[in-house]
Amino acid sequence: MDYTNLLTISMPVYERKDFFLEALDSALNQTVKCKVIVVDNCSSHDYFEKVCKEKNVSYYRNDRNIGMAGNFHRGFELADTKFVMNLQDDDQISPVYVESFLEAYTKHPDIDIYFTDFIRLTASGRLQHKHILPFGYMQNGQKIIEYGIKYKLGFPYMASAIKRTIVNGFEGNLDGSGCYDWVWIYSEADKFSFFGDSQQLYVFRDHDKQDTKRNIIRYAMTLPYIYDEILRDKVSDKELKRAANQAAFWELVRLKSLADKDMVDDFMEKDTIFSHYLRKKLKTSGKLRFIFRMPQEMVRLNYRAIRRLKLDA
């Protein structure tokens, strides 16, 4: 039986049982086996522990809930392999994920991050995603940065095997933000080498219990911050800078279309880098102040019309 000690698949879990078995089995049923661990963020039940015992999988339980991002980071701390891949408990990986990772690593042993294309699993079946991703070997992450600006944020962090040492110093918190993974990867991309595999080796499950759908404003707020505070400063081309600025503006308009006044006001009272950013944008942009004073329903209904105006940020 083929086995590699180069990679650990870490599964961060908390409470939700619905899709865990499918996700775990996809990690175990690889053509090339590797270490698999489950990291429980202090769930109220022992379901994950029992399943891991039955399947002889290493199980770790946090003494307290350390947050989603913190639990993802915990897998890097517990692993002793060169690379770690975080498999979310509602997703799946192809049986050849590990084998394909090893093929890429053999050809390019200097890579820091290996990622693959992915497919969406929805109530309507398997569907293509709408992102445009760079593939092949990249000596540095400049193409990752440029694609993020040109074609919208979409780096498949969830489908990535990441060198364990490069996450040292990453606390996995970022003020409890959603899309913390994108904040980290786009902040650090120019320091790393990548290999993008065009095979769709990751299955991303799109369902109503996703954290992204239960915490809309937290996730939506992360996106303009990345465009404005991270990506814009990482490119020298004036057109790319302008595109990043425009993308941030429209993500803020979209945020207002998703969140009512109480949600925005509550968010603004928090002491985070993202609430500070939103306060700064509303203070410096008259157009945004005008839009944020509008009722949510009006912004939502007129979002396309507002976009057609092509307002400058």
N, C-alpha and C positions, 0 to 999 in steps of 0.2 A: 504494500500500500504506500503510495507516494505521500510524503509529509514534508513540510517546511517549518523551520523554526525562525523564519524571517518575519512572519506576520502574525499578529493576534487580531482576531475579530472580537471586538468588545460590544456587548449589547447593554446599553443603559436602559433600565426599565423603571416604571413607577405606576402602580395601581392597575393600569389597563391590561386586561388579559386577552382581549378579543383576538388579536392576530399574532400573539407571541409564539405559539407553536410553529406556525408556518415560517415565521422569521428565523427562529432557532434552527429548524430543520434545514433551511436553505444554507445556513452557515455550516452545519455539520455535514451535509451531503455534497461536499466539494470533490472534484476529481483529484485535487491535491489538498490533503488535510492540513489544518493549521490549528493553533491554540484558539479556543473559544471560551470567553468568560462572560458572565452575566453580572451586571452591577446594579443592585437594587437600591433605589433612593428612599429607603425606609417606607416601603408600602405597608398598608394596614393588614395585609394578609400574607400567607406563606406559600401561595401558589407557585411563584417563580422558584423558590427554594426546592419545593417538592419535585417540580419538573426537572430541574437541574440534577437533582439526586438520582432520579430515574434514568437520565440520559448521560450520567457521569460527566457533567459539565461543571467547571469551577464557578462557584457562586459567591459573591461578595455583597454584603448588606451594609449600607451606611448607618451610623448611629443616629443620624438626623437627616432631614431633607436639606440638601445643599444646593437645590435649584437644578433646573434642567441642564444649563450650561456647565455647572460645577460637576454634575454627574457624568456628563460626556467627558469632561477632562479627567475625571477619576480613572477612567479606563486607561489613559496614558500613564498614569501613576502606577497602576497595578501591573501593567504588562511589562515583560522583560525582553521583548523582541524588538528588532530595529524599527519595524513599522507597526502601526495600529490602524485598524479600520473600524469606525463606529457604525454598527448596523442598527438602525432604529427598529423598535419592537413591532412596528406595523408594516415594515417593508420586507423585501426579499432580495437576495442576490442570485445571480445565475450560478449553476454548478461549476462553471469554468472561471469564475471571478479570480480565485487565488492562482489558478494556473496561468491566466492571462497576465496577472500582476507580475508573476515570476518571469514570464517571457519578456515583458517590458524592462524589468529590472536587470535581467541578464544582458540585454542590449545597451542599457543606459544605467549603469550602477551608481551614477551620481545624482539620480533624481531624488528630490525631496518629497514630492507628492505625485501619486498616481491616481488618476480619476477616469471614470468611464462615462459613456453616454447612458441614458436611462429611458425608461418607458413609464407612463402613468397607468396605474390600475384604478379604474373608476367603476361606478355602478353601471356604466354603459360598456364596460370591457376595457381592453388595453388601448390607450390613445397616445399619440405622439405629444411631446411637450412643445412649447413655442419658443424655446431658447435657441440661440445660435452659439455653438461652443467651438473653441479652437482644439484641434486634435494633433497628435504627433508629439515629438520631443521639443521641449522649449527650454533653452539653457537658462532663461530667466523668465519672470512672470509678466513682462511688459505686455505681451499679447493678451494675457488674462485681464489686465487692467484696461487695455484698449477695447477689447470685446465687451467688457462690462459697460463701458460708456456708449459704444456704437450700437450694441444690440440688446441693451437692458441687462441688468444684473441677473445672473443665472448660473453662477459657478456651482457645479454639483458636489458640494462639500460632503453630502451624505454618501456619495459613491466614491469617496477618496480613501486611499491608504496613505497615511502621513507618517513621515519619519518622526519617531518619538522625541528625539532630542530637540527638534525645532519648535516644539510647543513649550519648552521650558520657559517659565516666566509668564506664560499665558494663564491667568487665574481662572478663566472660564466664567467670568461674571458679567463684566461690561454693563453694570447697572441693571441687571436683570432683563436686558433687551431681548426681543425676539430677533431672529436672524443674526444672533451673535456670531455664528460661524462665518457669515459673509463679512461682518465687520472685521473679524480677525484675518480672514484670508485676503481680502482686498487691501488691508493695512500692511500686510507683510509680503504680498505677492512678489514684489520686485526683489526680494531677498532670496527667493527659492527657485529651483528648477522643477519642471513639471513634465509629466507624460500624460497626454490625453488619449484614451482608447476609444475609438469610434464605435466599438461594439456596445450594444445596449445590455449591459450586464447587471443593471440595478433596476429593481421594480419599486417605484414610489407609489404608495397607496394613497389615493385622494379620497378622504372620507370626512364625515361631519364631526368626528371626535378629535380631529387634529388640533394641536395647540395653536396653530396659526389662525384657525377659524374662531377660536374661543377668546383670543387676545388680539383683536384686529388692530387697535390703535398702537399697541406695543410693537407689532411687526411692521405696520405701515410707516411708522415714524423712523424706523431704522434706515429705510431706503434712501430718502432725501439726504440724510446725514452722510451716508456712504458716498453718494455722488458729489456732494458739496464740500465736505470736510476731509475726504480721503482721496477719491479718484482725481478730482480736479487739480490737486496739487502734485499729482504723480505724472502728469503729462505736460509737455512743453508746447505741443501744437495748439495754436489758438482756437482752431475749430473744435478740437476735442474738449478744450476747456469750456468753450461756449456750450457744447452739447451736454457736458456734465452739469453745467449751471441750469440749462433748460430742463434736463431730466429731474433735477432736484425740485424745481419749481412745480412741475406737473405732478410729481409724487406728493407734494404738499397739498395741491388742489384735490388730488384723489383722496388723500387722508381726510380732508374736510367733508368729502362726499360720503365717507364711511362712518364718520364719528359726529355725534351731535354736540351741542355746546357744553353740556355737562361733562361728557367724556373728555373733551379738549381741555376744559377748565381743570378737571381733576388731574389730568396728565401734566398740565403746566405747573401745578403746585408741587410736583415731585422734584427732588434734587438729583437730577441725573444729567449726563452729558447731552441727552436727547431733548429733555425739556428745556435745558439752557439754549440749545440750538434753535428750538422752535420759537422761544421768546425773542432771540436775536433776530430771526428772520421776520417775525411780525413787527418788530421795532424798525427795521431798515427797509421794508418793502411795503409801500402803500397799496399795491395791487393785492398782495396777500392779506393785508389787514382788511381790505374791502371784502374779499372773498370769504374770509373767516368770520366776518360779521353777518354773512348771509345765512339763512336757515339751511340746515343740512339737506333737507329735501329739495330745496331750490338748486343747490349746488349739484346734487346728484342728478336731477332731471336735466340740468343744463350743462352737464360736464362736457359732452361732445361739442356743444355750441361754444362753450368757453374755449375749448381747445382749438376750434376753427378760427378763433380770433388771433391765435398765434401771438399771445401777449409775451413780451420780453420779461424775463425775471428781473 
